[in-house]
Amino acid sequence: MEVKGTKLEIGYEGCVIVPEFDITVCKGEITTIIGPNGSGKSTVLKALTRLLKYTKGAVYLNGEEIKKIEAKTLARYIGVLPQKHSAPPDFKVKDLVGYGRVPYQKWYEKNKAADDKIVEWALKATGTWELRNKSINGCSGGEAQRVWIATVLAQQPEILFLDEPTTYLDIAHQQETMRLVKKLNQEAGIGVVMVLHDLSQALEVSDKIIVIKNGRKYSEGAPDEVITSKMLREVYNVECDIIRVPGRSKPVLAFKEL
């Protein structure tokens, strides 16, 4: 399965943020979109998932333009976790995750035994099974983030879109979230498309990285090929050495002293 955007022009209220952009993401791969603040990362992600209309070009899911796909059908293929999300404070975790089954039900139907099994799987896959009877409002930031991922996971999507999933989390919970993303990809075969700010995280977990600068694609490819001293200088305006460390599969970023 693939989601493909061709010659996309995207913007808000008449202001073009992304003038022309091509992107293809596939099931089974972890694709990370990086770039400075305001470069258009989240804008591209929203356009790919129909959260934002594009003014030119097209987005296709397996060759069919997503504009023409019924919402529930689309939700069976792609799951989306935006930067900000909310639920009634008295909602229990298991009830929130249960809403992930809505794309498979008629409006008058409730979860059946088969749905409950998938909800249980999503909770266990994200390490939130023990939280199932807890109020979502009583969860910590890291717990809540995993619960929201479980909710999207209950849709059984083939590709998961995450917009800055580690924002507002401390270092331990950031690492926990990245481990979960890698686990879902490796064990369940789910494709992941993420917007990230942390370049070290992008290096560690990604199969492919896309760099955006001023709404345009600067580069695309394997992490080691894309994250270079030259890219960091030209895109982020910082000086950084890429250091290989014996025993580590990925290089380390060493930023110059201030």
C-alpha positions as a Markdown table, in Angstrom:
| # | Residue | x | y | z |
|---|---|---|---|---|
| 1 | Met | 0.0 | 0.0 | 0.0 |
| 2 | Glu | 1.2 | 3.5 | -0.7 |
| 3 | Val | 0.1 | 7.1 | -0.3 |
| 4 | Lys | 1.4 | 9.4 | -3.0 |
| 5 | Gly | 1.3 | 13.2 | -3.3 |
| 6 | Thr | 2.1 | 14.7 | -6.7 |
| 7 | Lys | 2.8 | 18.4 | -7.4 |
| 8 | Leu | 1.1 | 19.5 | -4.3 |
| 9 | Glu | 0.4 | 23.2 | -3.5 |
| 10 | Ile | -0.8 | 23.7 | 0.0 |
| 11 | Gly | -1.6 | 26.7 | 2.1 |
| 12 | Tyr | -3.9 | 28.5 | 4.5 |
| 13 | Glu | -6.3 | 31.4 | 3.7 |
| 14 | Gly | -4.8 | 32.2 | 0.4 |
| 15 | Cys | -1.2 | 32.0 | 1.7 |
| 16 | Val | 0.9 | 29.3 | 0.0 |
| 17 | Ile | 3.0 | 27.4 | 2.5 |
| 18 | Val | 4.1 | 24.6 | 0.2 |
| 19 | Pro | 4.4 | 25.7 | -3.4 |
| 20 | Glu | 5.1 | 22.3 | -5.0 |
| 21 | Phe | 5.8 | 19.0 | -3.4 |
| 22 | Asp | 6.1 | 15.3 | -4.4 |
| 23 | Ile | 6.1 | 12.5 | -1.8 |
| 24 | Thr | 5.5 | 8.8 | -1.7 |
| 25 | Val | 5.1 | 6.8 | 1.6 |
| 26 | Cys | 4.6 | 3.0 | 1.8 |
| 27 | Lys | 3.4 | 0.4 | 4.2 |
| 28 | Gly | 6.2 | -1.3 | 6.1 |
| 29 | Glu | 8.5 | 1.8 | 6.1 |
| 30 | Ile | 9.2 | 4.5 | 8.7 |
| 31 | Thr | 9.4 | 7.8 | 6.9 |
| 32 | Thr | 10.3 | 10.9 | 8.9 |
| 33 | Ile | 9.8 | 14.5 | 7.7 |
| 34 | Ile | 12.2 | 17.0 | 9.2 |
| 35 | Gly | 12.9 | 20.7 | 8.8 |
| 36 | Pro | 13.0 | 24.1 | 10.6 |
| 37 | Asn | 9.9 | 25.5 | 12.3 |
| 38 | Gly | 7.5 | 26.9 | 9.8 |
| 39 | Ser | 9.0 | 25.0 | 6.9 |
| 40 | Gly | 5.8 | 23.1 | 6.0 |
| 41 | Lys | 6.3 | 19.7 | 7.7 |
| 42 | Ser | 2.9 | 19.5 | 9.4 |
| 43 | Thr | 1.2 | 21.1 | 6.4 |
| 44 | Val | 2.4 | 18.3 | 4.2 |
| 45 | Leu | 1.3 | 15.6 | 6.7 |
| 46 | Lys | -2.2 | 17.2 | 7.0 |
| 47 | Ala | -2.6 | 17.3 | 3.2 |
| 48 | Leu | -1.6 | 13.6 | 2.9 |
| 49 | Thr | -4.3 | 12.7 | 5.4 |
| 50 | Arg | -7.1 | 14.9 | 4.2 |
| 51 | Leu | -7.0 | 17.2 | 7.2 |
| 52 | Leu | -6.1 | 20.1 | 5.0 |
| 53 | Lys | -7.2 | 20.7 | 1.4 |
| 54 | Tyr | -4.5 | 21.1 | -1.2 |
| 55 | Thr | -5.0 | 23.8 | -3.9 |
| 56 | Lys | -3.1 | 22.1 | -6.7 |
| 57 | Gly | -1.9 | 18.6 | -7.4 |
| 58 | Ala | -3.4 | 15.4 | -5.9 |
| 59 | Val | -3.0 | 12.8 | -3.2 |
| 60 | Tyr | -3.6 | 9.1 | -4.1 |
| 61 | Leu | -4.1 | 6.0 | -1.9 |
| 62 | Asn | -3.3 | 3.0 | -4.0 |
| 63 | Gly | -3.9 | 5.0 | -7.2 |
| 64 | Glu | -7.3 | 6.4 | -6.1 |
| 65 | Glu | -7.5 | 10.1 | -5.2 |
| 66 | Ile | -8.3 | 10.4 | -1.5 |
| 67 | Lys | -10.8 | 13.2 | -2.1 |
| 68 | Lys | -13.0 | 10.5 | -3.6 |
| 69 | Ile | -12.6 | 7.9 | -0.8 |
| 70 | Glu | -15.4 | 7.6 | 1.8 |
| 71 | Ala | -14.2 | 8.7 | 5.3 |
| 72 | Lys | -14.7 | 5.4 | 7.0 |
| 73 | Thr | -13.0 | 3.5 | 4.2 |
| 74 | Leu | -10.0 | 5.9 | 4.4 |
| 75 | Ala | -9.8 | 5.4 | 8.1 |
| 76 | Arg | -9.2 | 1.6 | 7.6 |
| 77 | Tyr | -6.1 | 2.4 | 5.7 |
| 78 | Ile | -4.6 | 5.4 | 7.4 |
| 79 | Gly | -4.5 | 6.4 | 11.1 |
| 80 | Val | -3.7 | 10.0 | 12.1 |
| 81 | Leu | -2.5 | 11.3 | 15.4 |
| 82 | Pro | -2.3 | 15.1 | 15.3 |
| 83 | Gln | -0.2 | 17.3 | 17.6 |
| 84 | Lys | -3.1 | 18.2 | 19.8 |
| 85 | His | -5.9 | 15.9 | 20.9 |
| 86 | Ser | -8.6 | 15.9 | 23.6 |
| 87 | Ala | -11.3 | 13.7 | 25.1 |
| 88 | Pro | -13.8 | 14.1 | 27.9 |
| 89 | Pro | -11.9 | 14.0 | 31.2 |
| 90 | Asp | -14.1 | 11.2 | 32.6 |
| 91 | Phe | -13.4 | 8.9 | 29.7 |
| 92 | Lys | -11.8 | 5.6 | 30.6 |
| 93 | Val | -8.8 | 4.5 | 28.6 |
| 94 | Lys | -10.5 | 1.4 | 27.2 |
| 95 | Asp | -13.5 | 3.4 | 26.1 |
| 96 | Leu | -11.4 | 5.9 | 24.2 |
| 97 | Val | -9.4 | 3.2 | 22.5 |
| 98 | Gly | -12.7 | 1.5 | 21.6 |
| 99 | Tyr | -13.6 | 4.5 | 19.4 |
| 100 | Gly | -10.9 | 3.3 | 17.0 |
| 101 | Arg | -13.3 | 0.6 | 15.9 |
| 102 | Val | -15.9 | 3.1 | 14.6 |
| 103 | Pro | -14.7 | 2.9 | 10.9 |
| 104 | Tyr | -15.8 | -0.7 | 10.9 |
| 105 | Gln | -19.3 | -0.1 | 12.3 |
| 106 | Lys | -22.7 | 1.2 | 11.3 |
| 107 | Trp | -23.8 | 4.3 | 13.2 |
| 108 | Tyr | -26.1 | 2.3 | 15.5 |
| 109 | Glu | -23.6 | -0.5 | 16.3 |
| 110 | Lys | -21.5 | -1.0 | 19.4 |
| 111 | Asn | -18.3 | -2.9 | 19.8 |
| 112 | Lys | -18.7 | -6.6 | 19.4 |
| 113 | Ala | -16.5 | -9.4 | 20.8 |
| 114 | Ala | -14.2 | -9.2 | 17.8 |
| 115 | Asp | -13.8 | -5.4 | 18.3 |
| 116 | Asp | -13.0 | -6.0 | 21.9 |
| 117 | Lys | -10.2 | -8.4 | 21.0 |
| 118 | Ile | -8.7 | -5.8 | 18.7 |
| 119 | Val | -9.0 | -3.1 | 21.4 |
| 120 | Glu | -7.2 | -5.5 | 23.8 |
| 121 | Trp | -4.5 | -6.1 | 21.2 |
| 122 | Ala | -4.0 | -2.3 | 20.7 |
| 123 | Leu | -3.8 | -1.7 | 24.5 |
| 124 | Lys | -1.3 | -4.5 | 25.0 |
| 125 | Ala | 0.8 | -3.6 | 21.9 |
| 126 | Thr | 1.2 | 0.0 | 23.3 |
| 127 | Gly | 1.8 | -1.2 | 26.9 |
| 128 | Thr | -1.5 | 0.5 | 28.1 |
| 129 | Trp | -3.5 | -2.6 | 29.1 |
| 130 | Glu | -2.9 | -2.0 | 32.8 |
| 131 | Leu | -4.4 | 1.5 | 32.3 |
| 132 | Arg | -7.6 | 0.3 | 30.7 |
| 133 | Asn | -9.9 | 1.3 | 33.6 |
| 134 | Lys | -8.1 | 4.5 | 34.4 |
| 135 | Ser | -9.5 | 7.9 | 33.4 |
| 136 | Ile | -7.6 | 9.4 | 30.5 |
| 137 | Asn | -7.4 | 12.6 | 32.5 |
| 138 | Gly | -5.5 | 10.7 | 35.2 |
| 139 | Cys | -2.8 | 9.4 | 32.8 |
| 140 | Ser | 0.6 | 11.0 | 32.7 |
| 141 | Gly | 1.8 | 12.7 | 29.5 |
| 142 | Gly | 3.7 | 9.6 | 28.4 |
| 143 | Glu | 0.8 | 7.3 | 29.3 |
| 144 | Ala | -1.7 | 9.5 | 27.5 |
| 145 | Gln | 0.4 | 9.6 | 24.3 |
| 146 | Arg | 0.6 | 5.8 | 24.2 |
| 147 | Val | -3.2 | 5.6 | 24.8 |
| 148 | Trp | -3.8 | 7.9 | 21.9 |
| 149 | Ile | -1.5 | 5.8 | 19.7 |
| 150 | Ala | -3.5 | 2.7 | 20.8 |
| 151 | Thr | -6.8 | 4.5 | 19.8 |
| 152 | Val | -5.4 | 5.0 | 16.3 |
| 153 | Leu | -3.9 | 1.5 | 16.2 |
| 154 | Ala | -7.4 | 0.1 | 17.0 |
| 155 | Gln | -8.4 | 1.3 | 13.5 |
| 156 | Gln | -5.9 | -1.4 | 12.2 |
| 157 | Pro | -4.4 | 1.1 | 9.7 |
| 158 | Glu | -1.8 | 0.1 | 7.2 |
| 159 | Ile | 0.0 | 3.5 | 7.6 |
| 160 | Leu | 0.2 | 5.5 | 10.8 |
| 161 | Phe | 0.7 | 9.3 | 10.5 |
| 162 | Leu | 2.1 | 11.0 | 13.6 |
| 163 | Asp | 2.6 | 14.7 | 13.9 |
| 164 | Glu | 5.4 | 15.5 | 16.4 |
| 165 | Pro | 4.5 | 12.5 | 18.6 |
| 166 | Thr | 7.3 | 13.3 | 21.2 |
| 167 | Thr | 6.4 | 17.0 | 21.7 |
| 168 | Tyr | 5.7 | 17.9 | 25.4 |
| 169 | Leu | 7.3 | 14.6 | 26.6 |
| 170 | Asp | 10.3 | 14.3 | 28.7 |
| 171 | Ile | 13.4 | 12.4 | 27.5 |
| 172 | Ala | 12.3 | 9.0 | 29.0 |
| 173 | His | 8.9 | 9.2 | 27.4 |
| 174 | Gln | 10.3 | 10.4 | 24.1 |
| 175 | Gln | 12.5 | 7.3 | 24.0 |
| 176 | Glu | 9.5 | 5.1 | 25.1 |
| 177 | Thr | 7.4 | 6.5 | 22.2 |
| 178 | Met | 10.1 | 5.9 | 19.6 |
| 179 | Arg | 10.6 | 2.4 | 20.8 |
| 180 | Leu | 6.8 | 1.8 | 20.4 |
| 181 | Val | 6.9 | 3.2 | 16.9 |
| 182 | Lys | 9.8 | 0.9 | 16.0 |
| 183 | Lys | 8.0 | -2.1 | 17.6 |
| 184 | Leu | 4.7 | -1.4 | 15.7 |
| 185 | Asn | 6.6 | -1.2 | 12.5 |
| 186 | Gln | 8.7 | -4.3 | 13.0 |
| 187 | Glu | 6.2 | -6.6 | 14.6 |
| 188 | Ala | 2.9 | -5.5 | 13.0 |
| 189 | Gly | 4.3 | -4.3 | 9.7 |
| 190 | Ile | 2.6 | -0.9 | 10.0 |
| 191 | Gly | 4.0 | 1.9 | 8.0 |
| 192 | Val | 4.8 | 5.1 | 9.9 |
| 193 | Val | 5.1 | 8.7 | 8.7 |
| 194 | Met | 6.2 | 11.1 | 11.3 |
| 195 | Val | 7.1 | 14.8 | 11.7 |
| 196 | Leu | 10.0 | 15.1 | 14.2 |
| 197 | His | 12.2 | 17.9 | 15.5 |
| 198 | Asp | 14.8 | 15.6 | 17.2 |
| 199 | Leu | 17.3 | 14.7 | 14.5 |
| 200 | Ser | 18.9 | 12.0 | 16.7 |
| 201 | Gln | 15.5 | 10.3 | 16.9 |
| 202 | Ala | 15.0 | 10.6 | 13.2 |
| 203 | Leu | 18.4 | 9.0 | 12.6 |
| 204 | Glu | 17.7 | 6.1 | 15.0 |
| 205 | Val | 14.3 | 4.9 | 13.8 |
| 206 | Ser | 13.8 | 6.0 | 10.2 |
| 207 | Asp | 14.1 | 4.0 | 7.0 |
| 208 | Lys | 13.7 | 7.2 | 5.0 |
| 209 | Ile | 14.0 | 10.9 | 5.8 |
| 210 | Ile | 12.6 | 13.9 | 3.9 |
| 211 | Val | 14.0 | 17.3 | 4.6 |
| 212 | Ile | 11.8 | 20.4 | 3.9 |
| 213 | Lys | 13.1 | 23.9 | 3.6 |
| 214 | Asn | 10.8 | 26.8 | 3.0 |
| 215 | Gly | 8.0 | 24.6 | 1.8 |
| 216 | Arg | 10.2 | 22.7 | -0.7 |
| 217 | Lys | 11.9 | 19.3 | -0.6 |
| 218 | Tyr | 15.6 | 19.9 | 0.1 |
| 219 | Ser | 16.6 | 16.2 | 0.1 |
| 220 | Glu | 15.2 | 12.7 | 0.5 |
| 221 | Gly | 16.8 | 9.3 | 1.2 |
| 222 | Ala | 18.4 | 7.0 | 3.8 |
| 223 | Pro | 19.1 | 8.8 | 7.2 |
| 224 | Asp | 22.9 | 8.5 | 6.8 |
| 225 | Glu | 22.7 | 10.1 | 3.4 |
| 226 | Val | 20.4 | 12.9 | 4.3 |
| 227 | Ile | 21.6 | 14.1 | 7.7 |
| 228 | Thr | 24.9 | 15.6 | 6.9 |
| 229 | Ser | 27.0 | 18.6 | 8.1 |
| 230 | Lys | 26.1 | 20.3 | 4.8 |
| 231 | Met | 22.4 | 19.8 | 5.2 |
| 232 | Leu | 22.5 | 21.1 | 8.8 |
| 233 | Arg | 24.3 | 24.2 | 7.8 |
| 234 | Glu | 22.1 | 25.0 | 4.8 |
| 235 | Val | 18.7 | 24.0 | 6.3 |
| 236 | Tyr | 19.1 | 24.7 | 10.0 |
| 237 | Asn | 22.0 | 27.2 | 9.9 |
| 238 | Val | 24.0 | 25.3 | 12.5 |
| 239 | Glu | 27.5 | 23.8 | 12.5 |
| 240 | Cys | 27.6 | 20.1 | 13.4 |
| 241 | Asp | 29.9 | 17.1 | 12.9 |
| 242 | Ile | 28.6 | 13.7 | 12.1 |
| 243 | Ile | 30.6 | 11.2 | 14.2 |
| 244 | Arg | 30.8 | 7.5 | 13.8 |
| 245 | Val | 31.1 | 5.7 | 17.2 |
| 246 | Pro | 32.4 | 2.1 | 17.3 |
| 247 | Gly | 29.6 | -0.3 | 18.4 |
| 248 | Arg | 26.8 | 2.0 | 17.2 |
| 249 | Ser | 24.9 | 1.4 | 14.0 |
| 250 | Lys | 24.0 | 5.1 | 13.7 |
| 251 | Pro | 26.2 | 8.2 | 13.9 |
| 252 | Val | 26.1 | 10.8 | 16.6 |
| 253 | Leu | 25.5 | 14.5 | 16.1 |
| 254 | Ala | 28.1 | 16.8 | 17.7 |
| 255 | Phe | 27.0 | 20.4 | 17.5 |
| 256 | Lys | 29.6 | 23.1 | 17.7 |
| 257 | Glu | 29.9 | 25.0 | 21.0 |
| 258 | Leu | 27.9 | 28.1 | 21.4 |
